[in-house]
Amino acid sequence: MSDEDSTVRLLDHSYDGIQEYDNPLPGWWSMIFAGSIAFAAAYGFYFQIAHRGVSPDEKYRAALVDYEGKRELRARADALNVSETSLEKSAQDGAVVARGAQLFQQRCVTCHGPQAQGLIGPNLTDLNQIHGATRMDLYTTISGGVAGTAMLAWGEQLPMTDVLSLATYVTTLRGTNVTGKEPQGAAVGKF
């Protein structure tokens, strides 16, 4: 490059005695810039004008609807693995009952009290039951919750084995009659 060519490319202004050189952007840089503008225009048209693209929010909503639609199917599949007999046998297994007691202390004492005597929730130690009368009814209540009450659907938050352990532990509490909240629900017998 000649000296004349380099002086032509110098700009007229200077800063602190340094004169700026007029250096154009590299071609690859300009192509990326033009490509990003073209991509943004195509992306905007595809999603905003043509409404053909699916946003992550729409994908999530569709997956949630699918998940909620299969809730009943999952509940029935889980219920096939649990029966009155299996809950009765689990009550004889010390490890299952101990795991249920541990889960009860972690998850249930805020509503039922540390001795299951009842606070917001019912007393689990008397011979009354609000929802049903069997071990399976207790399992269903713990697993599916109770709409319109503080009883959560633990089957959505805990693995099935933990829900089974929790239900087993609660069945062992019936008839221990810890002094607490007044009896609620129908009178039922001891398991």
C-alpha positions in Angstrom: 0.0 0.0 0.0 1.4 3.4 -0.9 1.7 6.4 1.4 -0.9 8.3 -0.6 -3.4 5.5 -0.2 -2.9 5.4 3.6 -3.3 9.1 4.0 -6.6 9.0 2.1 -7.9 6.5 4.6 -7.0 8.7 7.6 -9.9 10.7 9.0 -9.7 14.4 9.6 -10.3 14.4 13.3 -7.8 13.3 16.0 -8.0 12.7 19.7 -4.9 13.1 22.0 -2.8 13.5 18.9 -3.9 10.2 17.5 -5.5 10.3 14.1 -8.2 7.7 13.4 -7.8 5.3 10.5 -10.8 4.6 8.4 -10.9 0.8 8.5 -14.0 -0.9 7.1 -15.6 -3.9 8.8 -14.4 -7.3 7.6 -16.7 -9.0 5.0 -17.5 -11.9 7.3 -18.6 -9.5 10.0 -20.9 -7.7 7.7 -22.3 -10.9 6.4 -23.1 -12.1 10.0 -24.8 -8.8 10.7 -26.9 -8.9 7.5 -27.7 -12.6 8.2 -28.9 -11.8 11.7 -31.2 -9.1 10.3 -32.6 -11.5 7.8 -33.1 -14.2 10.4 -34.9 -11.8 12.8 -37.2 -10.8 10.0 -38.0 -14.4 9.0 -38.4 -15.4 12.7 -40.8 -12.5 13.4 -42.8 -13.3 10.3 -42.9 -17.1 11.1 -44.0 -16.6 14.8 -45.8 -13.3 14.9 -47.5 -12.8 11.6 -48.0 -16.4 10.2 -48.5 -17.9 13.7 -46.9 -21.2 12.5 -44.3 -21.6 15.2 -44.9 -23.0 18.7 -43.4 -21.1 21.6 -41.9 -22.8 24.6 -44.8 -21.5 26.7 -47.3 -23.2 24.3 -45.3 -26.4 24.4 -45.3 -26.4 28.2 -49.1 -25.7 28.3 -49.7 -28.6 25.8 -47.5 -30.9 27.9 -49.3 -29.9 31.1 -52.7 -30.6 29.5 -51.5 -34.0 28.4 -50.1 -34.7 31.9 -53.3 -33.6 33.6 -55.4 -35.7 31.1 -53.5 -38.8 32.1 -53.8 -38.2 35.9 -56.8 -40.6 36.2 -55.0 -43.3 34.2 -51.9 -43.0 36.5 -54.1 -43.1 39.6 -55.8 -46.3 38.4 -52.4 -47.9 37.5 -51.1 -47.0 41.0 -54.2 -48.3 42.6 -53.8 -51.7 40.9 -50.5 -52.1 42.8 -52.1 -51.2 46.1 -54.9 -53.1 47.8 -56.4 -53.5 51.2 -54.4 -56.7 51.6 -51.1 -55.1 50.6 -51.7 -52.2 53.0 -52.4 -54.7 55.8 -49.2 -56.7 55.0 -47.2 -53.5 54.9 -48.4 -52.6 58.4 -46.5 -55.7 59.6 -43.3 -54.5 58.0 -41.3 -52.4 60.5 -39.2 -50.7 57.8 -42.3 -49.5 55.9 -43.9 -48.2 59.1 -40.7 -46.5 60.1 -40.4 -44.8 56.7 -44.0 -43.7 57.0 -43.4 -42.3 60.4 -40.4 -40.4 59.1 -42.5 -39.0 56.2 -45.3 -38.1 58.6 -42.9 -36.1 60.7 -41.6 -34.3 57.6 -44.8 -33.6 55.8 -47.9 -34.0 57.9 -47.3 -32.6 61.4 -48.1 -29.1 60.4 -51.8 -30.1 59.8 -52.2 -33.2 61.9 -49.8 -32.6 64.8 -46.7 -34.4 65.9 -48.7 -37.3 67.5 -51.4 -37.1 64.7 -53.8 -35.6 67.3 -55.2 -33.2 64.7 -54.6 -29.5 64.2 -56.0 -28.1 61.0 -56.5 -31.7 59.8 -58.4 -34.3 61.6 -57.3 -36.5 64.5 -55.9 -39.6 62.9 -55.7 -41.6 66.2 -59.4 -41.9 67.0 -61.9 -44.4 65.5 -63.4 -42.0 63.0 -62.7 -41.4 59.4 -63.9 -38.5 57.2 -63.4 -40.0 53.7 -64.4 -43.6 53.6 -63.7 -46.3 56.1 -61.0 -48.6 54.7 -57.2 -48.6 54.4 -57.6 -48.0 50.6 -59.8 -45.0 51.4 -56.9 -43.6 53.5 -54.4 -44.4 50.7 -56.7 -42.6 48.1 -57.0 -39.6 50.4 -53.3 -39.3 50.9 -52.4 -40.0 47.3 -55.1 -37.8 45.7 -55.7 -35.2 48.3 -59.1 -33.6 49.0 -60.3 -30.8 46.9 -61.3 -27.6 48.8 -59.3 -28.5 51.9 -55.7 -28.2 53.0 -55.1 -31.9 52.3 -52.5 -32.0 49.5 -52.3 -34.7 46.8 -49.1 -36.3 48.1 -49.2 -38.7 45.1 -48.1 -35.8 42.9 -45.1 -34.9 45.1 -43.9 -38.2 46.5 -42.9 -41.5 44.9 -45.6 -44.2 45.1 -43.5 -46.2 47.6 -43.4 -43.2 50.0 -47.2 -42.7 49.6 -47.7 -46.3 50.4 -45.4 -46.0 53.5 -47.3 -42.9 54.7 -50.7 -44.6 54.2 -49.4 -47.7 56.0 -48.2 -45.6 59.0 -51.5 -43.7 59.2 -53.4 -47.0 59.3 -51.3 -48.1 62.3 -52.4 -44.9 64.2 -56.1 -45.8 64.3 -57.4 -46.6 67.7 -54.3 -45.2 69.6 -56.6 -42.4 70.8 -54.2 -39.6 71.4 -56.0 -36.7 73.1 -56.5 -34.0 70.6 -59.1 -32.7 68.1 -62.6 -33.9 68.5 -63.6 -36.9 66.3 -64.7 -36.0 62.8 -66.4 -38.1 60.2 -68.1 -41.5 60.5 -67.3 -43.9 63.3 -65.3 -46.9 61.9 -63.7 -49.9 63.6 -60.1 -50.5 64.3 -58.1 -52.1 61.5 
